Amino acid sequence: MATKNKWNIPTPTATTDNAANEIKAFDILKWQRFGCYGHRINLAVKTALGIPEISKLLGKGRKLVAFFHQSSSAADFLRDHQLVQLKKTHKLIQDCPTKWNSSLSMLERLLEQTPPIMAVVHDPKYGKAATDAIKTYSYNFQEQGLVEKIVEVLKPFEIATSILCAENVPTLLKVIPTLLKLKSFTSVKEDDCPVIKKLKGQLADQVKKRSKDADLILLASVINLKGFQTKDLYSSTQMTNYNFLRFVWENVS
């Protein structure tokens, strides 16, 4: 604050992630701050991926990826079968605990590479101990189907993250439409299996929880995109806009 006053710097408005220390710092300085919605989505999905059934599938996938990364012979056999079946080689992806979308990438790549991986398992030239290990770490038919459905549910969240984290264009006005779209994607269907119902429910709860106290300016900016000023926020028109958007957010699925 002393530096700001010394150099006569205008009071800033910033977008940050949602770390407690950053929130506290802006509260102390009494500066306007927007929590990054890409980061909020990241936190929401990370929490949802902690569902035991999904966590177990991710753990199994990590072991399979690690096996091929650590065994040069397994990687060579996989590469050979990739060229035969897919006409190209793709390295298996190991996820990163701090980036949920890397878990999605890992699952997508494992689904893509299922045929060549199974070909390695049934290759008579490859050792029995190694093929037994691959069998142990590979998804069975039921797990494979569940992984496909998990990927289908998570894909819109990856797209939403890329939209809201764009660096070269304003994204504030895209927040509410994106969140409403995610809300529709998390609606439970009758034919959803229990795990997918649990995943959708957790995602919906987390997104709602992390968007419940959205900034008034953020909501109002969707209605008034041109010449919006903070001082206009509490005018009757702006409050009408806000109340309308709040109604939409709480009632539209």
ABEGO torsion letter per residue (X at the ends): XAAAAAAGBBBBBBBBBABAAAAAAAAAAGBBBBBBAAAAAAAAAAAAAABAAAAAAAAAAAAAAAAAAABAAAAAAAAAAAAAAAGBBBBBBBBBAABAAAAAAAAAAAAAAAAAAAAAAABAABBAAAAAAAAAABBBAAAAAAAAAAAAAAAAAAAAAAAAABAABBAAAAAAAAAAAAAAAABBBAABBAAAAAAAAAAAAAAAAAAAABBAAAAAAAABABGBBAAAAABAAAAAAAAAAAAAAAABX
